[in-house]
Amino acid sequence: MKIIILGAGQVGSTAAQQLSREQDNDVTVVDQRDDVLRELQDRLDIRTVSGNAAHPAVLEAAGGDGADMVVALTSSDEVNMIACQVAWSLFGTPTKIARIRSSDYQKCAALFGDKGLPIDVIISPEQLVTDYLVRLVQHPGALQVLDFADGRVRLVGMRAVQGGQLVGHQLRELREHIPKREVRVAAIYREGQSIQPEGATVIAAGDEVFFIAARDDIGTMARELRTVEAPIRRVVIAGAGNIGFRLAAALENVAQVKLIERSPERSRRAAETLRRTLVLTGDAADEELLLEENIDDADVFVAVTNAEEANILSALLAKRLGAHRVMALVNKPSYAQLIEGGEIDVAISPQTITIGALLAHVRHGDVVRVHSLRRGAAEALEAVVHDDGRSSPVAGRRIDQIELPEGTTIGAIARGSEVLMARHDRVIEPGDHVILFLTDRRHVDAVGRLFRSTSRHG
């Protein structure tokens, strides 16, 4: 697939890295910063073009005539929208994806309708991160909470702690512990290494356990891995930017929310708009301010300012002062890997969250949802089974008859309104949505081929 990525910022660079590593992708990156393009070209197998992403001549130089997809990820909504219009009007580019940050644009459905701008998919990293944070707050103790099958199935990552009912016991005992619930353990990581989950596998304190369950069964499984945790009541958010403001708006009706913002102007705007959130003007890394606001009573502290160093420092301080659980927004993947699991409970990477939304529209095969895990090393995806009556490798077969790549497990099947956990004798049917976990994303192409319909893809 010939893909043009417009913008080499954090999200664009991550997209280029992921997509260029996948088989049959020919990636070109456009940006106005020559030094950034040189750095990308030095470490990735891509083409680069320097120039304004919305200019027709630049898009033509990037291979617009013949491109299968344009992914507009510059920092300007307007440039992204115009670039998609140019790509369609001049080159007839089949698929156009645009990053749109402004909620004003997102609210105008007619702007992107049949008679509006020719944008096929709108991606808002800020909204994706907000939704991700809301799910984490809803499930105390979770490291990741990912939606599949329109939210009916969730993949949850949790660190097992001493006192959890399953800790020190074999996985096969799970069915005895929760006999009326269906839960499937998809992967276990111990000291950073993947362990294949089997009936005889003993869960140890400190294990990072990924499990798949129906939405209503997550709390039951959480008690198997951790001690009982009370629902979140008090949330402190640092930063009233796009993410912080949206997070406060999403939580203020279900929790007591305090929002700390350094900028008086931004703080004033937030206070005028948010109805139940207490907005404070100040520095979230100010120890005196945090003590005055009883940070030791906070169930969750979330640092989502535009400065990742400030996020890390304020989260560390909040934890030291008694906040029960702290999260920090971190752009550099190396930082996120370094700090998570220590004093900071969860490091949120906007690029990792956003790339999944992109991959679902780029992948070969009938993949409808993708989530990147463990800093891009692992992956969870949802694929639709199509049977053309001739050559589907999965339709009509039992799970134990399907030749899955090494480190790949089928966790659950969404069939109509039903959620079915994977069993060795479960038969895959046409129309099923299959949720898979890959401990090694290098096998993505092999998995895609399993779900590729010859009648749809030739």
PyMOL commands that set and color helices and strands:
alter all, ss='L'
color gray80, all
select helices_A, chain A and resi 10-20+34-43+56-61+77-91+103-107+109-112+125-138+149-151+171-177+215-225+242-251+264-273+287-292+295-297+308-320+333-339+350-362+374-376+399-401+441-450+454-457
alter helices_A, ss='H'
color red, helices_A
select strands_A, chain A and resi 2-6+26-31+47-50+69-72+95-99+121-123+142-148+153-159+183-190+193-195+208-214+234-238+256-261+278-281+300-303+325-329+346-348+367-373+378-384+408-415+418-421+433-438
alter strands_A, ss='S'
color yellow, strands_A
deselect
rebuild
show_as cartoon
